[in-house]
């Protein structure tokens, strides 16, 4: 098969998951592209001091008004499930039967006698491209980097053959668009500006073509 045609076939069948962690209720945008009708599992990191706290998934755009979807001290449902690895201090939430209405969620930890803490993420449907918004409050050079590999510091560039475009027109936020994603694009990335860094994990898998 012609290599160009083969790559086009692979690209048309890519299923993409992007996990973008923030560190609080005012953290950066977290975007997780996924295929409608599929399931996605989100790993949520937490500090070791919260090891024995209740963790939960909260649905809704606003932190103050989101509603419980699933908690570690309750049984699973057909839509959601949750598990807590206290050794690794990561709890995972699985959302099944994705639709375009399932778009705003929070990974959260209950704080007894205080305000709960949460990590925001957004679900969207995509196939080949992803755009990530990096909010910042510091000055310094803007970078989009892959851990252990290259960084893009200009308006456009590439990492591992994937095109990267950086938009800096908005105040206090720069957006990164990655186009032509392939399985080898998977890995840890991070937004960088001054002393601000925000980790992003990207997993790209090629789905088998139906016969």
N, C-alpha and C positions, 0 to 999 in steps of 0.2 A: 504494500500500500504506500502511496505517496506520503512522505512525512508530514507535509502541510495538511493534507486531507485527514491523516490520522489524528493530528493535533486538534483540528477543528471538531472531529467526532468526540474526542475526549472532553473538549471544552463544553460541548453541548450537554454533557452528562455530569457536570460537576455539581456536587452537593457541598455546600460551604457552611462551616460553623466558625464564627469568630467570637472569642470571649475576651471582653475588655473589662478589667477590674478597676473599680474606683475604691477610695478608702473612706468614704463617708457619705452622708445624705446629701452633701453639696458637691459630690464628685463629678467627674466627666461623663459624657455620654458613653454608654455601653451598647454596642450594636451586635446582634447575633443574627446574621442572615440564615435562613433555613428554608426547606422545601415544604410547601403547604401539604398537609396530610401526613407528614412525617413526624418523628419524635426527636427531641433534642434534650441532652443532659448538660446541665450547667454546674461546673464545680465552683463553689463559693468558699473563698479563704476566710479564716477568722483568726484572731489572736488567741494564744494558748490560754489566756486568763478566762476565755469564754467556753472552755472545753466542756463544761457541764451545764451550760445554759441551753435553753430551748432555742432551736433554730426554725425558721419558717420562710415560706415563699409568700410574698404579698403582691397582689395584683392591683395595678392602677398607676396612672401617670404621676400623681402627686403623693409624696411620702406621707403627708399628714392625712390623706384620705384613701390610702390603698386598703384592700380587704384581704384577710387571710385566705390563702388558697390551699396550703398544706403546712403542717407542723410536724416536728420530729416526735412529739408526744401524742400523735394521733395516727390512725390507720390511713393507709393509702386509698386512692380512689381510681376510677377509670381514667381520669384526666391527668392527675398529678401523682408523683411519688417522691419521697425524700429519704435520704440516708445520711448518717453522720459518721465520718471517720475521725475519731477523737485522737488517734495517734498522729495522723497527718494534719490535723486541725483543718479539715476540709469537709464541708457538707455538700452533697450533690442533690440537685432537684431535676426531675425529669418531667417534661411537658409533652403530652402525647396528642396526636390528631391536630396538628397545628393548623390554624386558619388565620386569615388576615386580621381577625379581631383580637387575637392573642398577641398583643404588641408591647405592653408595658408591665414590667415586673420588678420586684426588689428581692434580693437575698437578704435576710434579716436575722438578727440575734436579739433575743429578749434580754433586757437588762432589768433585773429586779431592783425596784426603788429608784430607777432612773430612766432616761430616754433610750429606747431601742436604737440600734445602729443598723444601717442597711447599705447594700450595694445595688445600684440601679442597672438594669439592662433592658434593651429594646430588641424585639424580634421583628424581622422584616423578611420578605420573600425575594430571593435573588438567585442567580445561577453562576455568573462569571465574575462580577465585579463587586467591590465593597468600598464604602466610604465611611471613614471613622473621623469623628470630630474630637479634637484634643483641646480641652479648655485649660487655660493656664492663668497664673497671677504673677508670673515673674518675667524678668527681661532676660535676653540672651539669644543665642543663635537657635533657629528652629531646625530640628532634625527628625527624620523618620528612619529608624534603624532596625535591622534584623540582628538578634543577639548572636554575637560571634562572627558577624559578616559585615556587610556594607551599610553605610548610611546615605540617605538622600538629603541634601541640604539646599537644593535649588528648587525652582518651580516644577521641574520634571526630572526624572531619572529612572533607573531600573534596579531591581534587586532580584537576583536569580532568574532573570529573564522576564520578570513581571514588571509592567510599566507602573510607575508611581508618579502621581501628580499631587502637588501641595498647593492649596489655596489659602492665602493669608489676608484676604480682603476684609474679613470680619474682625471686630475688636475682641481681644482676649480669647480667641479661638482660631486654630488653623485646622483645616480638613485635609485628610489624606485619602486619595482614591487609588485603589490598586486594580489594575485592569489586566485581563488575560491570565487569570489565576490558574495554576496547575498544582497537582499534588505536591510537587517539590517546593511550592510556595509556603507549605505548612511550616509552622515554627513560632518561636517567641519574637515579638517585635516590641518596640516602645516609642512613644512620643517623647521628644526631648526638647526642652527650652530652658536654658539657664540651669538652675538646680531642680527643675521640675522634670520628673520622668513618670510615665504611665505605661505599665505593661499591657500587652495585648497578645493573646494566643490565637493563632489562626490554624485551622485544620481544613484542608481541602482534599476531598476524596472523589475519584471518578466513579460514578455509578455505572453498573453494567448496562449495556444497551440491550433492550428487549429484542427478542427474536421475532 
